[in-house]
Amino acid sequence: MKLFHSLWLLALAGALSAQTYSKDVAPIVREKCARCHRAGGIAPFPLTNFRQVSAYAEDIARVVEERRMPPWKPVEGFGEFRDNFGLTAEERETLLAWIRAGSPEGDPADLPPAPPDADSPWHLGEPDLVLTAPEYTPPPEAKDTYRCFVLPVGLGETKYVRAVQALPGNPAIVHHVLFFIDETGASERLDARDPEPGYNCFGGPLIPLGIGSGLGGWAPGVRAQPLPDGIAMLLPRNARIVMQVHYYPQGREETDQTRMGLWFADRESVAKRLVQIPIVNTRFEIPPGADNYEVRAQQVVFPFLTGHAITVAPHMHLLGKEIKVEVIEPGGQVRPLIYIDRWDFNWQGFYTFTEPVRLRLLSTIRVTARYDNSENNPHNPHRPLKPVRWGEGTEDEMCLAFLGVVFDAEFLAPL
Ligand code: HEC
């Protein structure tokens, strides 16, 4: 009798503590999955209610265990970023325990309130300016197409940009989008040479780039992030914006027309200009067959200046395995900026630090990248294998990180 009693108590405790969809799982899935897995999102199916999530329970357990989903790349504990949509260890365990327990729904009254911005495609409300690229149909037989579109801004005055966002017209084929400022007109000449809208541009926009050329980017799942108060990017009077779109049509003949939203700050509220510093090594050769080849880029970016790092964007191509960016202080102390241990060319981002990272006098920025140029790398474009060097083409490599910084000395990046 006594035994029966305790068993009953145990069962009751189990039932009370069991994770349910409504109470425990819905908040996680809404925050970490539904940004892509929703109607019109880039993921192949929505995960926005109990029926959908429970129907995919087995697949979810698999991809969550393999850490394939969500595709948040920075390694936990090595730099901290805003709008981190990776699962915490606790959230991962909650999802898996719920699936092991047979995916119970629980009481729908426990569901969290629907997110307020569910209906607006723009993350920060209506943008101050919307620019629209021409319609374009990427060749369906090409696996990847990088297309640059020239967007005339035509405002006649300098603007201070607080945030940008891309809104793909056809999320099924748009993989990610980068923005660049062209003050030279070079992009217009490239566009004129190509009979179709825009021009092909794999590695970058193929125009002269300076520290003020980067205007950020957008990858699926990433919410537009306003820069910290008092910081803005400069959009000079009469500049054009080059929008680089990565398409992956996967055999489908589909048309896209991507839009760009910009949010501006008032001139008076801006104290610092964000600029992009490339940390780069262009002189390397990855031998054929090497499956863990290290390349370093190291730059004393702050020989006589101090400032703060606001964003970071590591970049390699298809042989990339992992990439780490660190600050080495003059005393030798190493501080983490970002570490991506399972590089995936298809999931790249601009990451914004939770807190600006102090860059002291004589700090060195170090990028350590590793590449797999062996036959075991399924993304290796070379058969037969060959030595691979720096270049703009899909088949070339890069060892690069963009650090978005503000300087303490204003004359270095005048407003
Ligand atoms: C940044 C966008 C994004 C986020 C966030 C995201 N997914 Fe995905 N998911 C995708 C895309 C795109 C695919 C299809 C391509 C692929 O498999 O990479 C996919 C595929 C999947 C698949 C099918 C994979 C297979 O092998 O069949 C599952 C299951 C899945 N996601 C679950 C989740 C879960 C659970 C979460 C949240 C914990 C999540 N995803 C978050 C974009 C996302």
Residues whose N, C-alpha, C, O or C-beta is under 5 A from the ligand:
A	BS01	HEC	K32 C33 C36 I42 A43 P44 D59 I60 V63 M69 P70 P71 P220 G221
